[in-house]
Amino acid sequence: MDTTEPARDEAENDARNGEGSVPAIRLRELEARFGRRTIFQDLDLDVRRGEVMGVVGGSGTGKSVLLRTIVGLNRPTAGTVEIFGETPADLDQTARRRLDTRLGVLFQDGALFSSLTVAQNVQVPLRENLALSESLIEDITRLKLAMVGLPGDAAAKYPSELSGGMRKRAGLARALALDPELIFLDEPTAGLDPISAAEFDILIGDLQRSLSLTVLMVTHDLDSLYAICDRIAVLVDKRARVGTLEELLRDPHPWIHAYFHGPRGRAAEVAARDGGTLPTEAS
């Protein structure tokens, strides 16, 4: 299983051998502290280009804080954040704006502007960052809504008129408006019924493959980890322990073992095997 030091060594070895590429996200010795409370410290993490990285952890371990720190909504107490080889904190306004157009964020419940229609919400990043004709903006809006599986009549509706699942899809359409390379998902299946959550997992997986996206997904949903994540970062002991699902299932850390081998973990594993996303012992 990858831990912080092996992850660092692996990246350095790749650089020496001319293999791989600059990680989509590179965190080194990251620390977040609020008052006297340290959320995490000395946290190292690499997110490879083209992978789906899940982030899990117990309550208060800083999952959403980590996401917000990476995208620049929280300033880290110490350490560095690099995105596509650039350090956002060192960029001037023009360069930072250019970097931001390569990122998309889906916050919990979509975080849509309540006074705007779905179409207008999707158009916000287009109008802020690009000089496009109205007809092209309309075309892009229809395309993005179709990509996330929303019907055409959803465009004219307001967020309050949508179900929770439709709001998340609308938020995802907005996150994809500028054709980002890297998207951040904060609890994307929270509050959804099991069928809607499974459909959203399928949607994320399909979009990731078809658009060659890199995805960092904060989640508590074990089914999502089994369905679409290539690797998982577990926030424990104020750091990140990183590995594939198979590696983490063998990790002896008490919290990790309880999380993946508890009743819900076993149920998710059974569902994954039945759904064909995990091999059976006989195969």
C-alpha positions, 0 to 999 in steps of 0.5 A, spaced: 500 500 500 502 507 498 503 511 504 506 518 504 513 516 503 513 511 498 508 516 494 513 521 494 519 516 492 515 513 486 514 520 484 521 522 484 523 515 481 518 516 475 522 523 474 529 520 474 527 515 469 523 519 465 516 515 466 510 518 468 508 525 468 507 531 473 501 529 477 495 533 476 495 534 484 501 534 488 501 536 496 507 536 500 507 537 508 500 540 507 497 543 514 490 546 516 489 548 523 483 552 525 485 556 532 488 551 536 485 545 532 490 541 527 485 538 522 491 535 518 499 536 518 505 533 514 500 531 509 503 528 502 498 526 496 499 525 489 493 524 484 495 521 478 492 524 471 486 520 469 485 517 475 479 517 480 481 518 487 477 517 493 478 521 499 475 518 505 475 519 513 472 519 519 468 525 522 472 531 523 478 528 519 478 534 514 476 531 507 472 537 505 477 542 508 482 538 504 478 539 498 477 546 499 484 547 500 486 544 494 482 549 490 484 555 494 478 556 498 482 555 504 489 557 505 493 552 508 497 553 515 503 550 512 505 546 506 505 546 498 499 545 493 501 544 486 496 543 480 498 541 474 505 542 476 504 550 478 503 552 485 497 556 485 499 561 491 505 563 486 501 565 480 499 572 478 491 573 477 492 572 470 495 565 470 491 563 476 485 565 472 487 560 466 489 555 471 482 555 474 479 554 467 482 547 467 478 545 474 471 544 475 468 543 482 461 540 484 459 542 491 454 538 496 447 539 493 450 542 487 451 549 490 447 552 485 444 560 485 437 559 487 435 566 483 438 563 476 435 558 472 439 551 471 441 554 464 443 560 467 447 557 472 451 553 467 452 559 463 456 563 469 463 560 468 462 561 460 460 568 461 465 570 466 471 566 462 469 566 455 467 571 450 462 567 446 456 569 442 449 568 445 447 562 440 454 558 442 453 559 449 446 556 448 449 550 444 454 549 449 449 549 455 444 544 451 450 540 450 452 540 458 445 538 460 445 533 455 451 530 458 449 529 465 442 526 463 438 532 464 432 533 460 431 539 455 425 542 459 430 542 466 434 548 463 428 553 464 427 551 471 430 553 478 434 549 483 428 549 488 424 546 482 429 540 482 430 533 485 436 533 489 439 528 484 437 533 478 440 539 482 447 535 483 447 533 475 445 541 474 451 542 478 455 537 475 453 540 468 456 547 471 462 544 473 464 541 466 462 548 462 469 550 461 471 543 459 476 542 465 481 537 465 480 536 473 474 535 477 473 535 484 466 532 487 464 533 494 460 528 497 456 527 490 451 521 492 450 524 499 442 525 500 441 520 494 437 514 494 441 508 492 438 507 485 440 515 484 446 514 487 448 508 483 446 512 477 450 518 479 456 513 480 455 510 473 455 517 470 461 520 473 465 513 471 462 514 464 464 522 463 471 520 466 472 515 461 469 519 455 473 526 457 479 523 460 478 527 466 482 526 473 477 526 479 478 527 486 472 525 490 470 526 497 465 521 499 463 516 505 459 512 500 463 505 500 459 503 493 462 509 490 469 507 492 468 500 489 464 502 483 469 508 480 475 509 484 482 507 482 485 509 488 483 511 495 486 516 500 484 515 507 485 521 512 487 518 519 492 520 524 492 527 521 495 524 514 493 520 508 494 513 507 493 511 500 492 505 496 488 501 491 481 498 494 485 491 495 491 494 498 486 498 503 482 492 505 489 489 507 491 495 511 491 493 519 490 500 521 484 500 526 479 505 523 481 503 516 479 495 518 473 497 521 471 502 515 472 497 510 470 490 514 464 493 517 457 491 516 456 496 510 463 495 507 461 487 507 455 489 503 458 494 498 463 488 497 458 483 496 454 488 491 460 490 487 462 482 486 454 481 484 455 487 479 461 484 476 466 490 478 470 485 483 472 478 481 470 472 485 474 468 489 473 462 483 475 467 477 
